[in-house]
Amino acid sequence: MQQISYFRRMRRFITSILLFLPAFAFAQEVKIIPRAEIDAEYETKFPVFRGFSYVDNSGSWKILLCENQDKITAKDTVNTALQAVCLLEDHGGYLEKWTLNDFIEKEMEESHIWFTTSYCSFRDLDADGRIDPIIVYMTKDGNGIRRVKVFVVYKNEKFAVRAVENEFDNGRSLRYAPGFDKLPAPIRSTVETLLQRMRKDRGLLLKNG
């Protein structure tokens, strides 16, 4: 009887492991796409600043961060517009699943817009087997950083957190997209931790008023 009970326990244990295998069937390793491969394979609206690839249980993905490189100087490259493109590999080609587009606000005297890849991430935040990309970019005016945008992509739907920095209380804002509060708790927590990190790193307020 003890031997039968042991085998039953082992069978239940093995079954439980097998149930979790689909979620972890892919390593979800994120790689930076080599420059030569980007230049040879992808046609984009703007030059690709950085490209990322990964595989999860929903497919094989590429995310291209593109900046228009409006002005290139010896010290810096100035961008006035940017675009992020997400591609899903499909039968030897690619399907465009979503894009992000933005540009400087000239009336607010913004001069530069750029992706801050040190704050971008590509991780499975809620352990459902799918990568949840976080894309971050900023703008600058004569006083420093003016706008900060954080986009979370959950199951190919974008949820934005938008902040405006200003020296005056009534000029500052922090806005969460509708539905953000319905995202899984680990995703919301990761975004809040990221905002706190940017406050510390860059001296930003990221708040209302």
TAPEHU-V444539 format. One record per residue. RES is the residue in three letters. PHI is phi in degrees with one decimal (999 if undefined). Layout:
res/phi
RES/PHI
RES/PHI
This chain:
res/phi
MET/999
GLN/-64.2
GLN/-66.1
ILE/-62.7
SER/-61.4
TYR/-62.8
PHE/-65.3
ARG/-65.1
ARG/-63.8
MET/-64.1
ARG/-65.2
ARG/-64.7
PHE/-63.3
ILE/-63.7
THR/-62.5
SER/-64.2
ILE/-64.4
LEU/-63.8
LEU/-64.5
PHE/-90.5
LEU/-60.3
PRO/-56.3
ALA/-68.9
PHE/-117.6
ALA/-69.8
PHE/-115.1
ALA/-69.7
GLN/59.1
GLU/-75.3
VAL/-96.3
LYS/-124.6
ILE/-81.9
ILE/-74.1
PRO/-58.6
ARG/-56.1
ALA/-60.9
GLU/-69.0
ILE/-61.3
ASP/-63.6
ALA/-85.1
GLU/-108.2
TYR/-118.7
GLU/-105.7
THR/-129.9
LYS/-63.0
PHE/-122.3
PRO/-59.2
VAL/-80.2
PHE/-78.5
ARG/-154.7
GLY/-123.4
PHE/-126.8
SER/-132.2
TYR/-160.2
VAL/-123.8
ASP/-131.3
ASN/-79.0
SER/-107.9
GLY/140.7
SER/-108.1
TRP/-122.1
LYS/-129.9
ILE/-124.5
LEU/-111.7
LEU/-101.5
CYS/-118.2
GLU/-128.6
ASN/-78.9
GLN/49.2
ASP/-61.7
LYS/-143.9
ILE/-112.5
THR/-119.2
ALA/-66.9
LYS/-97.4
ASP/-161.1
THR/-114.1
VAL/-101.1
ASN/-111.1
THR/-111.4
ALA/-155.3
LEU/-148.5
GLN/-152.9
ALA/-112.2
VAL/-126.9
CYS/-110.7
LEU/-121.0
LEU/-109.9
GLU/-64.7
ASP/-150.9
HIS/50.7
GLY/85.0
GLY/-125.4
TYR/-137.2
LEU/-109.2
GLU/-78.3
LYS/-97.7
TRP/-163.6
THR/-137.8
LEU/-122.2
ASN/-136.3
ASP/-158.4
PHE/-155.8
ILE/-67.6
GLU/-97.2
LYS/-64.2
GLU/-66.1
MET/-98.0
GLU/61.3
GLU/-72.8
SER/-118.7
HIS/-155.5
ILE/-137.4
TRP/-158.1
PHE/-77.5
THR/-104.6
THR/-68.0
SER/-66.8
TYR/-105.9
CYS/-76.3
SER/-150.0
PHE/-137.9
ARG/-138.3
ASP/-85.0
LEU/-78.6
ASP/-111.3
ALA/56.9
ASP/-102.9
GLY/89.6
ARG/-119.9
ILE/-69.3
ASP/-114.9
PRO/-65.2
ILE/-122.0
ILE/-113.8
VAL/-126.7
TYR/-144.7
MET/-137.5
THR/-124.4
LYS/-135.0
ASP/-121.3
GLY/-65.6
ASN/-99.0
GLY/122.0
ILE/-65.9
ARG/-108.5
ARG/-116.7
VAL/-129.2
LYS/-126.9
VAL/-119.5
PHE/-111.0
VAL/-102.5
VAL/-109.5
TYR/-119.2
LYS/53.0
ASN/67.9
GLU/-110.8
LYS/-92.3
PHE/-127.4
ALA/-104.3
VAL/-117.2
ARG/-116.2
ALA/-127.6
VAL/-123.3
GLU/-95.1
ASN/-159.1
GLU/-70.9
PHE/-101.6
ASP/-56.7
ASN/-75.9
GLY/-98.6
ARG/-94.5
SER/-155.7
LEU/-141.2
ARG/-125.6
TYR/-104.8
ALA/-64.9
PRO/-54.4
GLY/94.2
PHE/-59.2
ASP/-69.8
LYS/-95.6
LEU/-66.5
PRO/-53.9
ALA/-53.6
PRO/-61.5
ILE/-71.0
ARG/-61.5
SER/-63.6
THR/-63.3
VAL/-65.1
GLU/-63.4
THR/-64.0
LEU/-64.2
LEU/-59.5
GLN/-64.0
ARG/-63.3
MET/-68.3
ARG/-59.6
LYS/-71.9
ASP/-68.2
ARG/-114.0
GLY/68.3
LEU/-84.1
LEU/-92.3
LEU/46.3
LYS/-156.9
ASN/-88.3
GLY/70.0
